[in-house]
Amino acid sequence: MSTPVDDPLSRERSHLSASRSALRAMREDVEALDITDVTANWVNAEVLARQIEERIKALADLSDTPLFFGRLDYLHAPGAEQAEGADGERFYIGRRHVHDHDGDPMVIDWRAPVSQPFYRASKKDPMDVALRRRFGYTRGDITAYEDEHLSDPAEASRTSKLLQQEIERPRVGPMRDIVATIQPEQDEIVRSGLSGTVCVQGGPGTGKTAVGLHRVAYLLYAHRERLARTGTLVIGPNRSFLHYIEQVLPALGELAVQQATVDDLVAHVEIKGTDDATAAVVKGDARLARVLRRALYAHVTMPTEPVVVVRGSRRWRVPAYELEELVRELLDRDIRYGAAREALPQRIAHAVLVQMERSGEAPDDRVQDAVARNSAVKAAVKAAWPAVDPAKLVLRLLSDAEFLAVHAKGILDEDEQKAILWAKPARSVKSAKWSAADAVLIDEATDLIQRTHSLGHVVLDEAQDLSPMQYRAVGRRCTTGSATVLGDLAQGTTPWATRGWQEALTHLGKPEALVEELTAGFRVPTDVITYASRLLPHIAPGLTPVVSIRENPGHFEVRPVSGPKDVVEACRELLRHEGSTGLIAADTRVPELAEALEQAGIPYLGPGEETTVDTRLTLVPASLAKGLEYDYVVLDEPRAVVDGEPDERTGLRRLYVALTRAVSGLIVTHAAELPPQLASTTLH
């Protein structure tokens, strides 16, 4: 039996089919472009060809991804600034703009101003929306819709079932976008302006990472030309995390955003060593920036001899006191060490030119450049303001106790100096066993010498784990731009973890940043987040607990076990459900559990590897669990997770992270006693 023509679902499917055809036509139009007659030279041709290639990629139709997810029916025509259509205008809201062959919109980009009411309109403030329709999809095909008549006072407010289903939809593979489920408080952050830095404090499952990525997508839409020039960057805690999130922006049509870890940013030397916690904390302290600055500028010495420049039969003499004035003037200007060093020969040359002019000569800029390159001038500059290699500077500070003591006096005490000094000094930059914290110090020294390139916008995720010196390294990448800082103070698991956002933002160089807090939990089920929140008084007193808005309480169980076989059985149980499963364990227990899984014939992946229909279990060391999420989680031995850290507070924070990775269900397995912070009121 055929579907009636006036069936609403049939009409929506027809619009989806027509929209896909229109998108295909848009892509074909770009593919058919002939640029042979419009480019002046091969460089322009290469640039234009690359832009066309990126446009073709951005117009790809992902068959399993809904082209639009909502519809808005307005009571009246939008305002003049959105002058698209007449009264009762209807807009389909999707991931990208699609128009027909006449240029009329068939799908409106979710970032457009006219789309905003899809996320913010409510019964209290309908924003001139008569109807908001949400669509349900199965493998890219519309299978359901749900209507809210926002302007009808007779219709009671209710929670959207399709919205809940989309939030709870099983997840296999990398992180997906949340463009269909953005909530009003999230949308406000997403659409905040480019000029301001925003810090988002968000507990587990509040969507802070997704908010940060969608803000990048929005800013690229609203300020595309500017950000195309200045660049955007997403910084994550590790490669696994970056791999997990890397598909979100391409799914929204954005392909030009770089991704990196902090270690990538400061990779001036090869990392071969590690620091103990005490040394790492001192090296990560912002006071080290002052020590480095002192040590660098100690290389500047006041001239004691004049400079004599010979040109033809004439000798021009710049006395020592005048050279000293030039050096002091550059020091007072507080410009970069390298920039001042480059300016000094020109200043000396100018002093010579003044003498030439007084004697009746008429030297030009070419004469000044020639004087600046004179061997006597170069020798004077080398003596007064020598070139300094940043890695060699840090090497000397960490190897030479006397050199460190001189420049750390009044900044670091003796114990702190001893903590960062190498027991066995390295002979060269190449042979040194540099640590990650050392690389950050080299980056600081590099910036003191030569300014770091600044980007237009930087997103910094899992920011709570950065040291003050790491914040400074990130801040250097956005001195003339803005940032989105994402984190959760309760999930800080490094010895130098952030104590408060204002302090962190000051180190970042953005003390005026707006701090927003997300407390509505969309990902973690009610029973799971309630259980995990018992740790908050011990790890982040005063922090507002996350309140889950999920109607489904989720599966939750604390299960005593006798060994790895029982843990594997818990995994087998959860794998019977649709979606992904994560087995999270203390790092030291991972090999034993890996062996047990292999003996049981259960295939598994490592964190960051993409799950498939056949392999849906990921074995995750607790140290790498942050930022990841799975439909179901087995958390092995909480006590071991806590004991795996250098102190109890950090251990409990690590446990809090591990407890909050589940979207639909969590089984906590333990043979040892649970940590008392959980065991006191354990739920079964």
C-alpha positions as CSV (number, residue, x, y, z in Angstrom):
1,M,0.0,0.0,0.0
2,S,1.5,3.4,-1.0
3,T,2.0,6.2,1.5
4,P,-0.6,9.0,1.3
5,V,0.7,12.1,-0.4
6,D,-0.4,14.3,2.5
7,D,1.5,12.2,5.1
8,P,3.8,14.6,7.0
9,L,6.5,12.0,7.3
10,S,6.4,11.4,3.6
11,R,6.7,15.1,2.9
12,E,9.7,15.4,5.2
13,R,11.4,12.5,3.5
14,S,10.8,14.1,0.1
15,H,12.4,17.3,1.4
16,L,15.4,15.3,2.6
17,S,15.7,13.6,-0.7
18,A,15.5,16.9,-2.6
19,S,18.0,18.5,-0.2
20,R,20.5,15.7,-0.8
21,S,20.1,16.2,-4.6
22,A,20.6,19.9,-4.2
23,L,23.8,19.3,-2.1
24,R,25.0,16.9,-4.8
25,A,24.4,19.5,-7.4
26,M,26.3,22.1,-5.4
27,R,29.2,19.8,-5.2
28,E,29.1,19.0,-8.9
29,D,29.0,22.7,-9.7
30,V,32.3,23.2,-7.7
31,E,33.9,20.1,-9.3
32,A,33.0,21.4,-12.8
33,L,34.8,24.8,-12.2
34,D,37.4,25.5,-14.8
35,I,40.1,27.8,-13.4
36,T,42.5,27.7,-16.4
37,D,41.6,31.2,-17.6
38,V,41.2,33.0,-14.2
39,T,44.6,32.6,-12.6
40,A,47.5,34.9,-13.4
41,N,50.2,32.5,-12.4
42,W,50.9,29.0,-11.1
43,V,50.9,30.1,-7.4
44,N,47.4,31.5,-7.7
45,A,46.3,28.4,-9.6
46,E,47.7,26.2,-6.7
47,V,45.9,28.3,-4.0
48,L,42.6,28.3,-5.9
49,A,42.8,24.6,-6.7
50,R,43.4,23.8,-3.0
51,Q,40.5,26.0,-2.0
52,I,38.2,24.3,-4.5
53,E,39.4,20.9,-3.2
54,E,38.5,21.9,0.4
55,R,35.1,23.2,-0.8
56,I,34.4,19.9,-2.5
57,K,35.3,18.0,0.8
58,A,33.1,20.3,2.8
59,L,30.2,19.6,0.5
60,A,30.4,15.8,1.0
61,D,27.1,14.2,1.9
62,L,27.7,11.7,4.8
63,S,25.0,9.1,4.2
64,D,24.6,8.1,7.9
65,T,24.6,11.7,9.0
66,P,21.2,13.6,8.9
67,L,21.4,16.5,6.5
68,F,18.9,18.4,8.7
69,F,17.7,17.6,12.2
70,G,15.0,20.2,12.9
71,R,12.5,22.6,11.4
72,L,11.3,26.0,12.5
73,D,8.0,27.5,11.5
74,Y,7.9,31.2,12.2
75,L,4.7,33.2,13.0
76,H,6.1,36.1,11.0
77,A,8.9,36.9,8.6
78,P,12.3,37.2,10.2
79,G,13.8,40.7,10.7
80,A,15.3,42.7,8.0
81,E,18.8,41.4,8.8
82,Q,17.4,37.9,8.1
83,A,15.2,38.9,5.2
84,E,14.6,35.4,3.8
85,G,11.0,35.0,2.8
86,A,7.5,36.0,3.9
87,D,5.1,35.5,6.8
88,G,5.0,31.9,8.1
89,E,8.5,31.2,6.8
90,R,9.7,27.6,7.3
91,F,13.4,26.8,7.8
92,Y,15.0,23.4,8.0
93,I,18.0,23.5,10.4
94,G,21.0,21.3,9.5
95,R,24.8,21.0,9.7
96,R,25.5,23.1,6.6
97,H,23.7,25.4,4.2
98,V,22.0,23.8,1.1
99,H,20.3,25.8,-1.6
100,D,18.5,24.8,-4.8
101,H,19.4,25.8,-8.4
102,D,17.7,29.2,-7.9
103,G,19.7,29.9,-4.8
104,D,16.8,29.5,-2.4
105,P,17.7,27.9,0.9
106,M,16.6,24.3,1.5
107,V,18.6,23.7,4.6
108,I,19.9,26.6,6.9
109,D,23.2,26.2,8.6
110,W,22.7,25.7,12.4
111,R,25.1,28.7,13.0
112,A,23.0,31.2,11.1
113,P,21.1,33.8,13.2
114,V,17.8,32.5,11.9
115,S,18.6,29.1,13.4
116,Q,19.2,30.3,16.9
117,P,15.6,29.9,18.2
118,F,15.9,26.2,17.5
119,Y,18.1,26.0,20.5
120,R,16.8,28.9,22.7
121,A,13.1,29.3,22.0
122,S,10.8,28.1,24.9
123,K,7.2,28.4,26.1
124,K,8.2,31.5,28.1
125,D,10.0,33.1,25.2
126,P,8.9,31.5,21.9
127,M,11.0,34.0,19.9
128,D,8.2,34.2,17.2
129,V,8.4,30.4,16.6
130,A,5.0,28.8,16.1
131,L,6.4,25.2,15.7
132,R,9.7,23.5,16.4
133,R,10.0,20.1,14.9
134,R,12.7,17.6,15.7
135,F,13.5,14.6,13.5
136,G,14.4,11.1,14.4
137,Y,16.7,9.2,12.1
138,T,17.8,5.6,11.5
139,R,21.0,5.3,9.5
140,G,20.4,8.6,7.8
141,D,16.7,8.1,7.0
142,I,13.9,10.0,8.7
143,T,11.9,7.6,10.8
144,A,10.0,9.9,13.2
145,Y,9.3,13.5,14.0
146,E,8.2,15.4,17.1
147,D,6.5,18.8,17.3
148,E,6.4,21.5,19.9
149,H,3.8,24.3,19.4
150,L,5.6,27.0,21.3
151,S,3.0,29.7,20.7
152,D,0.1,27.5,21.8
153,P,-0.7,28.1,25.5
154,A,-2.9,25.1,25.6
155,E,-0.1,22.7,24.8
156,A,1.8,21.6,28.0
157,S,5.6,21.7,28.0
158,R,7.2,18.3,27.9
159,T,10.6,16.8,27.5
160,S,11.5,15.9,24.0
161,K,11.7,12.1,23.6
162,L,13.7,12.4,20.3
163,L,16.1,14.7,22.1
164,Q,16.6,12.1,24.9
165,Q,17.0,9.4,22.3
166,E,19.6,11.3,20.5
167,I,21.6,12.0,23.7
168,E,21.4,8.4,24.7
169,R,22.0,6.9,21.2
170,P,24.7,4.2,21.4
171,R,28.1,5.4,20.3
172,V,30.5,3.3,18.2
173,G,33.5,5.0,16.8
174,P,34.9,8.5,17.5
175,M,33.1,11.4,19.2
176,R,30.2,12.8,17.2
177,D,28.8,16.3,17.1
178,I,25.9,17.5,19.4
179,V,24.5,20.0,16.9
180,A,21.0,18.5,17.2
181,T,21.0,18.5,21.0
182,I,22.7,21.8,22.0
183,Q,20.9,23.2,25.0
184,P,20.2,27.0,25.6
185,E,23.0,27.4,28.2
186,Q,25.4,25.6,25.8
187,D,24.3,27.6,22.8
188,E,25.0,30.9,24.7
189,I,28.6,29.8,25.1
190,V,28.9,28.5,21.5
191,R,27.7,31.8,20.0
192,S,29.8,34.1,22.3
193,G,31.9,36.6,20.3
194,L,35.4,36.1,18.9
195,S,37.0,39.0,20.8
196,G,36.4,37.5,24.3
197,T,38.0,34.5,26.0
198,V,35.5,32.1,27.7
199,C,36.4,29.5,30.4
200,V,33.9,26.7,30.8
201,Q,33.9,24.8,34.1
202,G,31.9,21.7,33.4
203,G,31.5,18.4,35.3
204,P,31.4,15.0,33.6
205,G,28.8,14.7,30.8
206,T,28.0,18.4,30.7
207,G,29.2,18.6,27.1
208,K,32.0,21.1,27.6
209,T,34.3,19.5,25.0
210,A,31.5,19.5,22.4
211,V,30.6,23.1,23.3
212,G,34.2,24.1,22.7
213,L,34.4,22.3,19.3
214,H,31.0,23.8,18.2
215,R,32.2,27.2,19.3
216,V,35.1,26.9,16.9
217,A,32.7,25.9,14.1
218,Y,30.5,28.9,14.9
219,L,33.4,31.3,15.0
220,L,34.6,30.0,11.6
221,Y,31.2,30.6,10.2
222,A,30.8,34.1,11.7
223,H,34.5,35.3,11.2
224,R,35.7,33.0,8.4
225,E,37.9,35.5,6.6
226,R,39.7,36.7,9.7
227,L,40.3,33.2,11.1
228,A,41.4,32.0,7.7
229,R,44.2,34.5,8.0
230,T,45.1,34.0,11.7
231,G,44.3,30.3,12.2
232,T,42.6,28.2,14.8
233,L,43.9,25.4,17.0
234,V,42.4,22.8,19.3
235,I,44.7,21.6,22.1
236,G,44.0,18.3,23.8
237,P,45.7,16.3,26.6
238,N,47.0,13.4,24.5
239,R,46.9,11.8,21.1
240,S,44.1,9.3,22.0
241,F,41.9,12.2,23.0
242,L,42.6,14.1,19.7
243,H,41.9,11.0,17.7
244,Y,38.6,10.6,19.5
245,I,37.4,14.1,18.7
246,E,39.0,14.6,15.3
247,Q,35.8,13.8,13.3
248,V,33.5,16.4,15.0
249,L,34.6,19.5,13.0
250,P,34.8,17.8,9.6
251,A,31.2,16.5,10.2
252,L,30.2,20.2,10.5
253,G,32.1,21.0,7.3
254,E,35.1,22.6,8.9
255,L,38.4,21.1,7.7
256,A,41.0,23.8,8.5
257,V,41.4,23.5,12.3
258,Q,44.7,22.2,13.6
259,Q,44.9,19.9,16.5
260,A,47.8,19.4,18.9
261,T,48.9,18.5,22.4
262,V,50.9,21.0,24.6
263,D,53.9,18.7,24.1
264,D,53.5,19.2,20.3
265,L,53.5,22.9,20.7
266,V,56.8,23.0,22.7
267,A,58.6,20.2,20.8
268,H,62.0,22.0,20.5
269,V,63.9,19.0,21.8
270,E,63.3,15.3,21.9
271,I,61.8,14.1,25.2
272,K,63.9,11.3,26.6
273,G,63.4,11.7,30.4
274,T,60.9,12.2,33.1
275,D,60.7,14.3,36.3
276,D,59.6,13.2,39.7
277,A,56.6,15.0,41.0
278,T,58.6,17.5,43.1
279,A,60.8,18.6,40.2
280,A,57.9,18.7,37.8
281,V,55.9,21.0,40.2
282,V,58.9,23.4,40.5
283,K,59.6,23.4,36.8
284,G,55.9,24.1,36.1
285,D,55.8,27.1,38.5
286,A,55.4,30.5,36.9
287,R,58.3,31.8,38.9
288,L,60.6,29.9,36.5
289,A,59.7,32.5,33.9
290,R,61.4,35.1,36.0
291,V,64.5,32.9,36.5
292,L,64.8,32.4,32.8
293,R,64.4,36.1,32.1
294,R,67.2,36.9,34.6
295,A,69.5,34.3,33.2
296,L,68.9,35.4,29.6
297,Y,69.4,39.1,30.2
298,A,72.5,38.4,32.3
299,H,74.2,37.9,28.9
300,V,73.9,41.6,28.2
301,T,77.0,43.6,29.3
302,M,77.7,47.3,29.2
303,P,80.3,48.3,26.6
304,T,83.6,49.5,28.0
305,E,85.3,50.2,24.7
306,P,84.4,52.6,21.8
307,V,83.5,51.4,18.3
308,V,85.7,52.7,15.5
309,V,84.2,52.4,12.0
310,V,86.6,52.9,9.1
311,R,85.1,54.0,5.8
312,G,87.6,54.9,3.1
313,S,90.0,57.4,4.6
314,R,87.7,58.4,7.4
315,R,87.4,56.9,10.9
316,W,84.2,57.3,12.9
317,R,84.3,56.8,16.6
318,V,81.2,56.0,18.9
319,P,82.4,56.3,22.5
320,A,81.6,53.7,25.1
321,Y,79.3,55.9,27.1
322,E,77.1,56.5,24.0
323,L,77.1,52.7,23.3
324,E,76.0,52.1,26.9
325,E,73.1,54.6,26.4
326,L,72.0,52.7,23.4
327,V,72.1,49.3,25.2
328,R,70.2,50.8,28.3
329,E,67.6,52.3,26.0
330,L,66.9,48.9,24.4
331,L,66.7,47.2,27.8
332,D,64.3,49.9,29.0
333,R,62.0,49.3,26.0
334,D,61.5,45.7,27.2
335,I,61.3,44.3,23.7
336,R,62.3,40.7,22.9
337,Y,65.9,39.8,23.4
338,G,66.4,38.9,19.8
339,A,64.6,41.9,18.4
340,A,66.8,44.2,20.6
341,R,69.9,42.4,19.4
342,E,68.9,43.0,15.8
343,A,68.1,46.6,16.5
344,L,71.5,47.4,18.2
345,P,73.7,47.5,15.1
346,Q,71.2,49.8,13.4
347,R,71.3,52.1,16.4
348,I,75.1,52.2,16.4
349,A,75.1,52.8,12.6
350,H,72.6,55.7,13.1
351,A,75.0,57.2,15.6
352,V,77.8,57.0,13.0
353,L,75.5,58.6,10.4
354,V,74.7,61.5,12.7
355,Q,78.5,62.2,12.8
356,M,78.8,61.9,9.0
357,E,76.0,64.4,8.6
358,R,77.6,66.9,11.0
359,S,80.7,66.7,8.9
360,G,78.8,67.7,5.8
361,E,78.3,64.2,4.2
362,A,74.8,63.1,3.0
363,P,74.6,59.4,3.8
364,D,71.5,57.4,2.8
365,D,69.9,54.2,4.1
366,R,72.3,52.0,2.1
367,V,75.2,53.6,4.0
368,Q,73.5,53.0,7.3
369,D,73.0,49.3,6.4
370,A,76.6,49.0,5.3
371,V,77.8,50.5,8.7
372,A,75.5,48.1,10.6
373,R,77.3,45.2,8.8
374,N,80.8,46.6,9.6
375,S,83.0,44.1,11.4
376,A,83.7,46.5,14.2
377,V,80.0,47.1,14.8
378,K,79.2,43.3,14.7
379,A,82.0,42.6,17.2
380,A,80.7,45.3,19.6
381,V,77.2,43.8,19.3
382,K,78.5,40.3,19.9
383,A,80.3,41.5,23.1
384,A,77.4,43.6,24.5
385,W,74.4,41.6,23.4
386,P,75.5,38.1,22.4
387,A,73.2,35.5,20.6
388,V,71.7,33.0,23.1
389,D,70.4,29.6,22.2
390,P,67.3,28.9,24.3
391,A,68.0,25.2,24.8
392,K,71.6,25.9,25.9
393,L,70.3,28.5,28.3
394,V,68.0,25.9,30.0
395,L,70.7,23.3,29.8
396,R,73.0,25.5,31.8
397,L,70.4,26.4,34.4
398,L,69.6,22.7,35.1
399,S,73.3,21.6,35.0
400,D,75.2,24.5,36.7
401,A,74.3,24.9,40.4
402,E,76.1,28.1,40.7
403,F,74.5,29.6,37.6
404,L,71.0,28.6,38.8
405,A,71.7,29.9,42.3
406,V,72.7,33.4,41.0
407,H,69.6,33.8,38.8
408,A,67.1,32.0,41.1
409,K,68.1,34.0,44.2
410,G,65.1,35.4,46.0
411,I,62.8,33.4,43.7
412,L,63.5,29.7,44.4
413,D,64.7,28.4,47.8
414,E,67.6,26.0,48.1
415,D,65.4,22.9,48.2
416,E,63.6,24.0,45.0
417,Q,66.8,24.6,43.3
418,K,68.1,21.1,44.3
419,A,64.9,19.6,43.1
420,I,65.3,20.8,39.5
421,L,69.1,20.4,39.1
422,W,70.2,17.3,37.2
423,A,72.1,14.8,39.2
424,K,74.3,14.1,36.2
425,P,74.7,17.2,34.0
426,A,74.3,16.6,30.3
427,R,77.2,17.5,28.0
428,S,75.1,18.8,25.2
429,V,71.6,19.8,24.1
430,K,71.4,16.6,22.0
431,S,72.6,14.2,24.6
432,A,70.4,15.7,27.4
433,K,67.5,13.6,28.7
434,W,64.9,16.3,28.4
435,S,61.6,16.0,30.2
436,A,58.2,17.4,29.1
437,A,58.6,20.2,31.7
438,D,62.0,21.1,30.3
439,A,60.6,21.5,26.9
440,V,58.1,24.0,28.2
441,L,61.0,26.0,29.8
442,I,62.8,26.0,26.4
443,D,59.6,27.3,24.8
444,E,59.5,30.1,27.4
445,A,63.2,31.0,26.7
446,T,62.5,30.9,23.0
447,D,59.7,33.4,23.4
448,L,61.8,35.7,25.4
449,I,64.2,35.8,22.5
450,Q,61.7,35.8,19.6
451,R,58.0,36.4,19.7
452,T,55.8,33.3,19.3
453,H,53.3,33.4,16.4
454,S,49.8,34.1,17.7
455,L,46.6,32.4,16.3
456,G,43.2,33.9,16.0
457,H,41.5,31.4,18.4
458,V,42.7,28.5,20.5
459,V,40.5,25.9,22.2
460,L,42.3,24.4,25.3
461,D,40.6,21.2,26.6
462,E,41.2,19.4,29.9
463,A,42.8,22.6,31.0
464,Q,42.7,21.7,34.7
465,D,45.8,19.5,34.3
466,L,48.1,22.2,33.0
467,S,50.9,23.8,35.0
468,P,51.3,27.6,35.2
469,M,54.2,27.3,32.7
470,Q,52.1,25.3,30.3
471,Y,49.3,27.9,30.5
472,R,51.9,30.5,29.5
473,A,53.0,28.3,26.6
474,V,49.4,28.1,25.4
475,G,48.8,31.8,26.1
476,R,51.7,32.7,23.8
477,R,49.8,31.1,20.9
478,C,46.8,33.5,21.3
479,T,48.3,36.8,22.6
480,T,46.5,38.7,19.8
481,G,43.5,36.2,19.6
482,S,41.0,34.7,22.0
483,A,40.6,31.3,23.7
484,T,38.0,28.8,24.8
485,V,39.3,27.1,28.0
486,L,37.5,23.9,29.0
487,G,38.0,21.9,32.1
488,D,36.7,20.5,35.4
489,L,38.6,21.3,38.6
490,A,37.4,18.0,40.1
491,Q,39.2,16.1,37.4
492,G,42.7,17.6,37.9
493,T,45.0,14.6,38.1
494,T,48.5,16.1,38.0
495,P,50.5,17.2,41.1
496,W,50.3,20.8,39.6
497,A,46.6,20.7,38.8
498,T,44.8,24.0,38.6
499,R,43.5,25.2,42.0
500,G,41.2,27.9,40.5
501,W,40.2,29.3,37.1
502,Q,41.1,32.9,37.8
503,E,44.7,31.9,38.6
504,A,44.9,29.8,35.5
505,L,43.5,32.5,33.3
506,T,46.0,35.0,34.6
507,H,48.9,32.6,33.7
508,L,47.2,32.2,30.2
509,G,47.3,36.0,29.8
510,K,43.5,36.3,29.8
511,P,42.6,37.4,33.3
512,E,39.5,39.2,32.0
513,A,38.0,36.0,30.6
514,L,34.4,35.1,31.4
515,V,34.0,32.0,33.5
516,E,30.8,29.9,32.7
517,E,29.7,26.8,34.7
518,L,27.8,23.9,33.1
519,T,26.0,21.8,35.7
520,A,23.4,19.9,33.7
521,G,24.6,16.5,32.8
522,F,23.5,15.0,29.4
523,R,25.9,12.1,29.2
524,V,26.2,10.4,32.6
525,P,23.2,8.6,34.0
526,T,21.6,9.8,37.2
527,D,22.6,6.8,39.4
528,V,26.2,6.9,38.1
529,I,26.8,10.6,38.6
530,T,25.2,10.5,42.0
531,Y,27.6,7.8,43.1
532,A,30.6,9.5,41.7
533,S,29.7,12.8,43.3
534,R,30.3,11.3,46.7
535,L,33.9,12.1,46.0
536,L,33.4,15.8,45.4
537,P,33.7,16.9,49.0
538,H,37.1,15.2,49.1
539,I,38.5,16.4,45.8
540,A,36.9,19.7,45.0
541,P,35.0,21.2,48.0
542,G,32.5,23.8,47.0
543,L,32.1,22.7,43.4
544,T,28.5,22.3,42.3
545,P,27.7,18.7,41.6
546,V,26.4,17.7,38.2
547,V,22.7,17.1,38.0
548,S,21.8,14.5,35.3
549,I,18.8,15.5,33.1
550,R,18.6,12.0,31.7
551,E,15.2,10.4,32.2
552,N,16.8,6.9,32.0
553,P,18.6,6.3,35.3
554,G,21.0,3.9,33.5
555,H,22.3,0.6,34.6
556,F,24.5,0.8,37.8
557,E,26.0,-1.9,40.0
558,V,28.8,-2.3,42.5
559,R,29.9,-6.0,42.2
560,P,32.4,-7.8,44.5
561,V,34.5,-10.2,42.4
562,S,37.2,-12.8,43.0
563,G,39.5,-12.2,40.1
564,P,40.0,-11.2,36.4
565,K,37.7,-13.9,35.1
566,D,34.8,-12.2,36.9
567,V,35.8,-8.8,35.4
568,V,35.8,-10.3,32.0
569,E,32.4,-11.8,32.6
570,A,31.1,-8.3,33.5
571,C,32.5,-7.1,30.1
572,R,30.8,-10.0,28.3
573,E,27.5,-9.0,29.9
574,L,27.7,-5.4,28.8
575,L,28.8,-6.3,25.3
576,R,25.3,-7.9,24.8
577,H,24.0,-4.4,24.7
578,E,24.3,-2.2,21.6
579,G,27.1,0.3,21.6
580,S,30.7,0.6,23.0
581,T,32.1,-0.8,26.2
582,G,35.2,0.4,28.1
583,L,37.1,-1.6,30.6
584,I,38.9,1.0,32.7
585,A,41.6,-0.1,35.2
586,A,44.6,1.1,37.1
587,D,47.6,1.2,34.7
588,T,49.4,-1.6,36.6
589,R,46.4,-3.9,36.2
590,V,46.1,-3.5,32.4
591,P,48.5,-6.3,31.4
592,E,46.7,-8.9,33.6
593,L,43.3,-7.9,32.3
594,A,44.6,-7.9,28.7
595,E,45.7,-11.5,29.2
596,A,42.4,-12.5,30.7
597,L,40.5,-11.0,27.7
598,E,42.7,-12.8,25.3
599,Q,42.2,-16.1,27.1
600,A,38.4,-15.5,27.0
601,G,38.6,-14.8,23.2
602,I,37.2,-11.3,23.6
603,P,38.8,-8.9,21.1
604,Y,39.7,-5.4,22.4
605,L,41.2,-2.1,21.4
606,G,43.5,0.5,23.0
607,P,42.3,4.0,23.8
608,G,42.0,6.2,20.7
609,E,41.5,3.2,18.3
610,E,38.2,3.3,16.5
611,T,35.6,0.8,17.6
612,T,33.8,-1.3,15.0
613,V,30.7,-3.4,14.9
614,D,32.9,-6.5,15.6
615,T,35.2,-5.0,18.2
616,R,33.4,-2.8,20.7
617,L,35.5,-3.2,23.8
618,T,38.3,-0.8,24.7
619,L,40.8,-1.6,27.4
620,V,41.7,1.8,29.0
621,P,44.4,2.6,31.5
622,A,42.9,5.0,34.1
623,S,45.6,7.5,33.2
624,L,44.2,7.8,29.6
625,A,40.5,7.7,30.4
626,K,40.0,11.5,30.7
627,G,37.8,13.0,28.0
628,L,36.8,9.6,26.6
629,E,33.3,8.1,26.8
630,Y,31.6,4.7,26.3
631,D,28.1,3.5,26.3
632,Y,28.9,1.0,29.1
633,V,31.9,0.8,31.4
634,V,33.4,-1.8,33.7
635,L,35.6,-0.1,36.3
636,D,38.0,-2.5,37.7
637,E,39.3,-2.2,41.3
638,P,38.8,1.5,42.4
639,R,41.3,1.1,45.3
640,A,44.0,0.3,42.8
641,V,43.1,3.4,40.7
642,V,43.5,5.6,43.9
643,D,46.7,3.8,45.0
644,G,48.3,4.3,41.5
645,E,48.7,8.0,42.1
646,P,51.3,9.8,44.3
647,D,48.8,11.1,46.8
648,E,45.2,10.2,47.8
649,R,43.6,13.4,46.5
650,T,45.0,12.9,43.1
651,G,44.0,9.2,43.2
652,L,40.4,10.1,44.2
653,R,40.3,12.6,41.3
654,R,41.5,9.9,38.9
655,L,38.8,7.6,40.3
656,Y,36.2,10.3,39.8
657,V,37.2,10.6,36.1
658,A,37.1,6.8,35.6
659,L,33.6,6.6,37.3
660,T,32.1,9.1,34.9
661,R,33.0,7.7,31.5
662,A,29.7,5.8,31.0
663,V,26.7,6.9,29.0
664,S,24.3,4.1,29.7
665,G,25.6,1.8,32.4
666,L,28.5,1.2,34.8
667,I,29.6,-1.9,36.7
668,V,32.2,-1.3,39.4
669,T,34.1,-4.6,40.2
670,H,36.3,-5.0,43.2
671,A,38.1,-7.7,45.1
672,A,39.8,-5.3,47.5
673,E,37.9,-2.9,49.8
674,L,36.5,0.1,48.2
675,P,37.9,3.5,49.1
676,P,36.1,4.7,52.3
677,Q,34.9,7.8,50.5
678,L,32.7,5.5,48.4
679,A,32.3,2.5,50.6
680,S,30.6,4.3,53.4
681,T,27.3,4.4,51.6
682,T,27.8,2.0,48.8
683,L,24.8,1.3,46.5
684,H,24.0,-2.1,45.2
